[in-house]
């Protein structure tokens, strides 16, 4: 058996589980947003952190990394148990098509697992929803938890995306606003090359929502 998992947040730089292959690429129809609360890793119940999740958005693409776990059911089970504990604030699993830069029409992989969250404050207690940029920056600049402070999570994500060669302008904008709050120098925007339109032909199949597990102090 083979398990593929798509990482778009801290999994990009810190997967935390044993994997056999890592491939840089993207999924279609989603954008990265900082709309999810974290109360046990980078924040507390009294002062929750903001971490990223995915929001369905037509025409969008989200770059990240796909991780492959090979070696049979036991190895896959071990990886899934770890991920379900770590990603306990994400209440859904979704299967997506995964594309690489060399082939933007035909997916390299299908049925790649990604952890997502229900964008509803009633059914998902961790969902914060969108907020003005300045408000999000203030929250991220001050939140801290067992795994470190919230701003480190944001800055490490910004660097990880730069390291794989696919900056996210919304992440740079948010990170610069946090730096402004902290009195730090902002990162200049780099001139980007024009990217050809990538048609949406993925078949995204949502799976069942999972009950929220007890949180543990692992970065999400």
Beta strands, then each sheet from edge to edge (+ up, - down):
strand 1: 2-7
strand 2: 21-38
strand 3: 49-70
strand 4: 92-98
strand 5: 109-116
strand 6: 144-145
strand 7: 148-149
strand 8: 205-209
sheet 1: 1+ 3- 2+
sheet 2: 5+ 4- 8+
sheet 3: 6+ 7-
end
